[in-house]
Amino acid sequence: MLYYLFEYLESHFNLPGASVFQFITFRAALAFIFSLLFSTIYGKRIINFLRKQQVGETVRDLGLDGQAQKSGTPTMGGIIIILATLIPVLLLAKLDNIYVIILLITTIWMGFIGFVDDYIKVFKKDKGGLSGKFKIIGQIGLGLIVGSMLYFHPDVTIKEQLPADQQIVQQNGRTQVFGDAHKSTKTTIPFLKDNELDYSKALSFLGDGYQTYAWIIFIFVVVFIVTGVSNGANLTDGIDGLAAGSSAIIVITLAVFAWVSGNIIFADYLDVMYIPNSGEMTVFILAFAGSLIGFLWYNAFPAQVFMGDTGSLTIGGIIAVIAIAIRKELLLVFLAGIFVVENMSVILQVSYFKYTRKKFGEGRRIFKMSPLHHHYQKSGYHESKIVTRFWIVGILLAVFTIATLKLR
């Protein structure tokens, strides 16, 4: 809203300084500051409100040190993250930008699913929360909506670099490096020189005209990634500060990719896919990063509030959609490596337990407990040490992910 206000003031009254709101970097920085201030200043009030409403976490006895003391800690703190993200975005972003619209839908959609889950746990006293099948249906539903919008909306396009012999020197002396904007199902694949993968090629066996059905494979990929990443974030939210801190590292890295992908000069310099209009996502992403860091103020050990599924499902959904929108979803294997490992530890643990129970009549475990962070807790490590080391690994993975821009 402020963006449109200052745009009006500049165009009609030539207000000095109003033009600064045209710069994505300025609005993104302002969004980060607003979000951080909101989550730290008003976060305490929201926590006190949740405490008055007796929105306390019921902690299962898993035999972990310090676990009993967490019982009664306010949950549903993801509300802080959601509000601290949405308010700066509504104030500072271009609300007619398709990528911003998709991220707003993602935030509200996943936030609602998580809120319902937490509401059932807290107020209905049902520890199971929302049935798993309904969570999956909600995640698939979001994937279908996001995939359809990204595939069919006319403003979602890419521009590919022209061969050297087709590049044109324009009258202003600049060289036209990129071709015309067009629809595409291409994404970035790391480590290869021609680092682009076209999802539609998976249907080439259909013969001529197979591109007509490219939406099928593209939407399937979107659904798979949204579901996987949101569940990964949900599993990572197990000890104080782990999910919020790890997610902040991932999100800030995605902000770099979004800004570069939406800037024609840097996209050319770094030889990455240029995605028109995607730079506007930087405003949303930095607002989101600010909300996570502000939430961490209260969620760091010992936590004064838990994010609950209201926060963790929202975080995972947003990260997945950002990565897909900037065509960097395959990099999530590295960038969101913490989520991947947490997910895999649960899958391996459950699968191996079922296999050994069937074969030997007694279930056996690979880890002392899953997800992986609980394994280290069972091994005697204090949770603050586990969280700090996971953050360090997350930073290393983020640096490595950025380095893939040139590792080809």
N, C-alpha and C positions, 0 to 999 in steps of 0.2 A: 504494500500500500504506500509506503514511503517512497518507493521507487517511482510509482506513478505520480505521486504528489510533486516530487522534485522535477520529474520530467515535464510536468505541466508548468511549473514555476519557471523552468528554464526556457521553454518554448514560447511562453506568453509574456513573461516579464524579464527575461534575461537575468535572473537572480544569480549574483556572483557565487560561485562554488557549487551551484546546484548540479553542474555537469559531472561532478565527482561520482554521483550515484549511477552514472552510466558504466563505470568500471566494475567488472565482476570482482576483482581482487579487493577493492574497497568494501563492497557490500558483503563479501564473504568474511573479511576480517571483522567487520562490524557485527555480523551475524554470530560469529564465534564468541565475541565479547559479550553481546547481549545474552546469548544462551548460557554462557558460563556464569554470568552474574545472576541470571534468573534461577538457575539450578542450585547455586550456593546460597543465595539470599532467601528465596521463597521455598527452597527445598526443605529447610528446617520447619517452616510453617506447615508444609504438606505432611511431613513426618509426624508432627504433633497432632495434626488432624487425624491421621491414620491411627495414631496411638489412642486418641479419644474414642474413635469408633471401634476400638479393640480389634483392629485388623492385624492380628499377630500371627506369626508363623508357627505352625505346629510341626516340630522337628521330630522325625522318626529316630528311634534309638538304634544307631548303626555301630555303636561301640567306638566312636571316634572321640579323641580328646577335645574338650571344650564344646562339644556338641550340645550338651544339656543347657548350657548357659545361653544358647541362641534362641531357645524356645520363648515365644512371646515378642520377639523383635518384629516391628511393623514390616509387613510385606506390601506388595502392589506398588512399590516405589518406582516401577517403570512409568507411572503417571508423571513423575518429575521429568524423566527423559523425554517423554512424548510432548508435554507442554513446553519444555525448554527448547525443543526443536521446532515445533509448529509456530510458536509466536514470532520468533525472529524471521522465519521463512515467510510467513504471511505479511510481515512488515517490509522485508527487504528484497525478496525474490520477484522475478517476473512470473506472475501467476498464470499467464497464458502459455508458458513454455511447457511443451508436452512432457519433458523429462521431469520437471518439477511436479506436474499434475500426477504422473505415475508414482512418484515417491510419496506424495501426500496420500494417495489412495492406499499405498502399501502400509504407511504408518498407521492410518486409521483402521484398516482391515485387520492387520496383525495385532494391533493394540487391543482391538475389540475381542478377538479370539483369546488372547492372553488374559484380558480382564475377566471374561466369563469363566475361564479356568480357575483363576485366583478367587473369584467370588464364590464359586462352588466349594472350594477348599476351605475358605475362611468362614463364610456365613452359613453354608449348608453342612459344614463339618464333615464333608466327604473328602478324605485324604487323596482319593484318586483323581479328583478334579474332573474336568471335562474329558469325556471318553476319548481315547486315542484316535478312534476312527473319525470323530468329528473334527479333531485337530487336523488330521490328514486331509479331510474333505475341505477344510478351510484353506489349508496351504495349497492344495491343488486348485481350488477356486481362484486364489490370488494368482497362481502361475498362469492359469488360463486367461485371466484378465490382462495381466502384464504382457504375456506373450502375444496376445491378440493386438494390443495397443502398439507394441513395438514393431510388429510385423505389418499391420495394415495402416497405421496412421501415416499420412503423407509427409509429416514433418520429421519423421525418423528416417534419416538417410545417412549415407557416408559419401565421402569423396576420396577417390583413389589417385595415387600419384601417376602422372603420365610418363610414358617412356621419354628419355632425354630428347629424342628426335621430334617429339610431339609437343614439347614445352614451348610456349610462345612468350616472347618479350613484348610486354604491353607498352602503350604510349607513355605511361608514367615511369617506365624503366624497370618495373618489377616483372619477374618471370612468373607466368602462370604454371605452377607446378602440379596442381590438382585438376582433375577433370570435373565434369558436372556432377551435382548431387544426384544420387540414385538409390533406390531400395536395394538392400542386400542382406543376405543371411551369413555374411562372412564374420569371423571372429579372429582374435589374435591367438596364435599358438606359439609358445615360447621356444627359444633356442634355434629356430630355423631361420635361414636368411630371408626367404620369401615367407614371412611368418603369418600367413593368413590361411584359415581353414573355412571352407564354405560348407555349411551344414547341408545344403541342398544336394551336394554331391552324393550323399548317402542314398539318394533316390534315383541315381543315374541309371540303375538297372531297369527302370521303367521305360527307358528310351526317350525319344524326342518329346519335349514338352514337360519333362519331369519337374522343371522349376515351378510349374503351376501348383504342385503339391508340397512345395518347400515349407509352407506354414505348418504342416503336420509335424515334421521333425524339429522345427524351430521351437514350437510351443511345447513339445515334449521335453526338450532340453531345458527350457525355462522352468517348467513344472518340477523337473528333477532337481535342479539347482536350488530353487526356492525352498523346496521341502527339505533337502539335505542340509543346507546352511542354517536354516531356522532351527532345525532339530539339533544341529551341532552347537549352536549358541545356547540353546536350552540346556543341553547336557553340561556345558562348560560352567553354567551358573550354579556352582556347588559350594564354593568357599568364598569368603569375603574378598571382593575386589577383583576376582579372577576374570569374570566375564566382561565387566565394565572396562578394566584396564586393557585386556587383550583386544577388545572391540575398538577402543579408541586408537590403538596402534594401526589396526587394519583400516579404519575409516580415514585417518589422516593420509595414509598411503594412497587410498582410492581417490582422495581429493587431488593429489598430485596428478594422478592419471587422468582424472576428469578434466582438470584445467588444461593439461597438455593436449588431450584429445580434442578439446574445443577451441584451441588456439592454433590458427593455421600456420603461424610462423614457427612455433615450437614443434608442431606435428611434422612439419617439413624437416626441421633441423634434426629431430630425433628419429625421423623415418617411422612414424607411427600412423595408424589409421586416423584420418581427420573426420570427426563427427560433428557436423554443423549443429549449433545450438546446445550442444552437450555441456559446454563450459558453465552454463547457468546452474548446473547441478552442484557446482562448487559452493554456492551460497548455502544450499540445503546441507551438503555434506559437512561443512565446517560448523554449521549450527548444530548438527547432530554430534559432531566431535566435542563441541563445547558442552553439550548436555551430558555426555558420558563422563567427561572429566569432572564436571561439577557434581554429578551424582557420586563419583568416586570419593569426593570429599567426605561423604557420609557413609559410603559403602566399604571403605577401606577398613582393615582389621583394627579394632573390633567394630563390626558393622552396626550402625544405628538404624539401618533400613535395608531390606532386601528388595531387589527389583521384581521378583516373582516372574511368572510367565508373561505378565503384562509388559515387562521390559525385555526379557530374553528372546521371546518369539518375535517381537518387533525389531530388535537389533538384528537378528539373523535374516529376517525378511528384507530389511533395508539394505544390508550389506550385499545380499544376493542380487537384488534388483539393480543396485548401482553398478556392480561388476558386469552384469549382463548388458546394461544400457551402454556402457563404454567399451564393450566387446573385449573384456578382460576376464571373463568368468573362468577360463581355464587356468589362470594364474592363482585362483583361489586355493588350488591344491597346495601352493607354497604360502601365499599370503595369509590364508586362514588355516594354516597348518595345525594350530592349536585345536581348532574346531574339528578338523579332520581326524586328528589323533584321538581326541576324546570320543568322537563317534565310533571310530574303529575299535577302540578298546572295549566299548560296550558290545558291539557286534561280535567281536572275537570271543569275548567272555561268555556271552550267551550261547553262541554256536558251539564252542568247545565243551561247555557244560552239558548241553543237550546231547552232543555226539558221544562223550565219554559215559554219560548215564545210560545211553542206549547200548553202548558196546560193552561196558564193564559193570553195569548195574549200579554205578555210583558216579555222580557228577563231579568233575574235577575243574579247577580254575587255573587260568593263566596268570591272572593278577589277584592280589589279595582282596581287592575290591575294585569295581568299576563304577563310574568313569575313572580315568587314569589318575586324576588328582587325589581321589580317595585311596588309591593304591599307595601313594607316597605318604598320605596321612597315616595309614595302617603301618607303614614302615618306620614311623617315628618322627617324621619331619613336621615341624610346626607349619601351620597353614600360611603364615605370612612369608616364610621362606619359600614355600612351594609357589605361591603367587608371584613373588619377585623373580624367581627363576623362570617361570613361564613367561613373564613379561620380557625378560632378556631374550629368551628364545624367539618370542614374537617380534621383537625389534630386529633381530638377526634375519628372520624370515622376510620382514618388510624391506630391509636393505637389499637382500638378495633378489626379491621380486622387482624392485626398481632397477636393479642391475640387469635384469633380463631384457630391458629396452635395448641394450647394446651387446648382450651375450647371444650371438647368433652364429 
